[in-house]
Structure formats: structure tokens, C-alpha cells
């Protein structure tokens, strides 16, 4: 199934319709969620590691 995405172009009168496959959109969203979870996991892990280092220094 194909849907359209509106992309505004300057000046506002011109609007370009970009075709977008819904399946690809879902895959893009899923991949974005995976990357976000990975970054979150890494930042939490780094934060814990920093806390451990501070505890060792005390």
C-alpha cells in the first residue's frame, strides 16, 4: 500500500507529495526504536560505570 507524505517547500504555495511505502515506514520506525534503545542502554551502562569508579575512589 502506498501513502503520501506532504513535504512543504518554500514558498508555502508549493507542496511536494512524496510516495512512501507503509511497510518501509514501519521498518524505519522499528529501526529507529532499536537505535534509541541501544543508545539508552549504553548511556545507562556508562552512568553505572562512572558511579562504580566514584565509589572506588572513595
C-alpha positions in Angstrom: 0.0 0.0 0.0 1.3 3.4 -0.9 0.6 6.6 1.1 1.6 10.2 0.5 3.7 12.4 2.8 3.5 16.1 2.4 6.8 17.9 2.3 6.5 21.7 2.5 8.8 23.5 0.1 9.5 27.2 0.2 7.4 29.2 -0.8 4.4 27.7 1.1 2.3 27.5 -2.0 4.3 24.6 -3.3 3.7 21.3 -1.7 5.5 18.2 -2.9 4.0 14.8 -2.3 6.5 12.1 -1.5 5.4 8.5 -2.1 6.1 6.3 1.0 5.5 2.6 1.4 3.9 1.9 4.7 5.9 -1.2 5.2 9.1 0.7 4.8 7.9 3.3 7.2 7.2 0.7 9.8 10.7 -0.7 9.3 12.2 2.8 9.6 10.3 3.3 12.8 11.3 -0.1 14.2 15.0 0.5 13.4 14.8 4.0 15.0 13.3 2.5 18.2 16.1 -0.2 18.2 18.8 2.5 17.9 17.2 4.6 20.6 17.0 1.6 23.0 20.7 0.8 22.2 21.8 4.4 22.9 19.7 4.4 26.1 21.2 1.1 27.2 24.7 2.4 26.5 24.2 5.7 28.4 22.8 3.8 31.4 25.7 1.4 31.4 28.2 4.3 31.2 26.4 6.1 34.0 26.7 2.9 36.2 30.3 2.5 35.3 31.0 6.1 36.3 29.2 5.6 39.6 31.3 2.5 40.3 34.5 4.4 39.6 33.5 7.2 42.0 32.8 4.6 44.7 36.2 3.0 44.1 37.8 6.5 44.5 36.2 7.0 47.9 
